[in-house]
């Protein structure tokens, strides 16, 4: 972000009964904040938390330009909008002070479109280029492997064992059903 500085000298004349009584001079500078630059590369990583899909969004910081407050807003939607602007119905997360956030409460197996913009006293910067990712769904887990059955020694029955499937981080374990004929 950049600032434009305008310095001015102001003269104030005070008149009493049409005669100059005082001539005062003031110097002052006015700072105009310029809107922030575009957020750079936006990355999306899918994950899960407590069995529900999440998307971790991260981006490059925008220079603050002299210490001006910079926050970020993230827009996300299942509608594609345009490459550089979200649709009007997009959900938002605003006032983000860092360079990452996690979107939660998302629907499994759904494509989400994401845009990020920096905000400052000068206004909102341009939207990032749209990025997208599909959330995990329960069927993304692999099937159990190395399934083996062996008789129990000295007892009637069998022991069944397997190697647990690979699950996306945070997804709950699958329930297993087995059948005999």
N, C-alpha and C positions, 0 to 999 in steps of 0.2 A: 504494500500500500504506500502511496505517496501523499505528501502534504504540499499544499501551495501556501506560501506565506505572503501576506500583504501588509506592509508597514506604512502607516500614515502619520502625519503630523497635523494635529488639530489645534487651531487657535480659537480661543473663546474670549470675546469682548463683553464686558459687563458695563452697561450704561445706566447712569442714574441721572435723571432729569436731562437727558440728551447729551451728557458729557461723559467721555470715557473715564472710568474710574479704575479699571483693572484690565490688564491684558495677560491672559494665562495661556501657556502652551503645554500641550500634552502630546507625548509620543506613545503610540500603541501599535501592536502587531496583532493581526487577526490570522488565525490558522484555519484553513479549509481542508477538511478531510476528504480524500478521494476514495472512491469505492475500491475494495480489495481486488487483487488480481485473481485469475481463475485458479481453482484448486488443481494441483497437478494430477498425477496418476492415482486413480482410485482402485483399491483391491477389495475383493469380496471372497471370504472364506466361509464355507458352510460348516455348520456344527450342530450340536443338539445340547439341550440343557433340560434335565429332569424328564427326558423322553419327548420333548417338543423341539422342533427344528428351530435353529437360529442362523443368522448370517452376521459374521463379523465384518464390519466395514472399516477400512483404514485408508488414509490419504496423506499426501505431503502437506506440510504446514505452509501457510501463506505468510510472507514476510510481514511483520507488524508495522513497519514504517514509523519508527520513533516512539514505540511503546503504546501505540493505539490499541485499544481492546479489540481482539479478533475472536469471534465465536464462529461456529459452523452450524449449518442446517443440512439435514439429510432428508431427501424425499424418497419414498419407495412406493411401488405400485405393481399390481399384476397387469396393468395396461402399459403399453410400450411408450406412450408419449412420442417425443421426437428425440433424436440423438442428443440434442442440447437443451431440452426443456421437458420437465415432467408434465403429465396430464393434470388437469385441475382437481381431479378426485384423489390425487396422491396423498398418502399419509406423510406426516413430517415429524422429525425430532429436531428441535432447535435449542439454541443456547449451549451447544456442546463446546467445551473449552479445550479439549484435547484433540488428537488427530485420529481417533478411532471410537467406535461405538458398536454395540451389539443390538441387532434387531431381534426381538423375541415375539412370541405369540403368533408365529407364522403358520401357514398351512403346509402340511407334509406334501412333498412332491410337486410344489408349485414354483413356477418361474417368477422371480421378482426383478424389477427394473429399478436401478438406483442412480440418483444424482446427488452431488454435494456442492455447496456453495459457501464461501466465506462471507461473514457479516462484520461490519464495523460501524462507527459513528457516521461514516460517509454513505452508508447504504449496503446493499447486497451486491456481491461480485457476481460474475457470470457463473452459470451452472457448469459443472464438470461434464465431460462427455459421458453419456449413459453407459453403465455397466450392468451386467445381469448375471444371475446365478439361480439354480434350482435347488430348493431345500431338500434335505434327506427325506426319505419315506421309509417306513418299517421294512419294506421289501428290499431295501438296499443292502441289508445284511446278507451275508453268504450262508449257504446251507452247512449243517454240521458235516464234518469229514471223519474218516477213520472209524466208522461205525462198526462195532464188533459185539457179538453175542457169544457167551460161553456158559456151559452148564455150571451150576453151583455144585461143589463137591459135597457128597453126602446128603444133599437136600434136593427136593423137587423144585425146580425153577431155573431161571437163567439170569445172568448178569449182563446188562447192556451198557456199553460205554461209547463215548464219541469225543471228538475234539470240538470244542465250542466254536460257533461261527464268528467271523470277524464282524463286529458291529461298528457303525460310525460312532465317534466319540459322543457319549452322553445318551445314546438311545438305550432303552431298557432291553434286557435279555428277552429273546424270543421264548415263547412257550413251546414246549415239545409235546407232540402227540405221537404215540407209536401203536401199531396195530399188529395183531397176530392172526394167522390163518390156521 
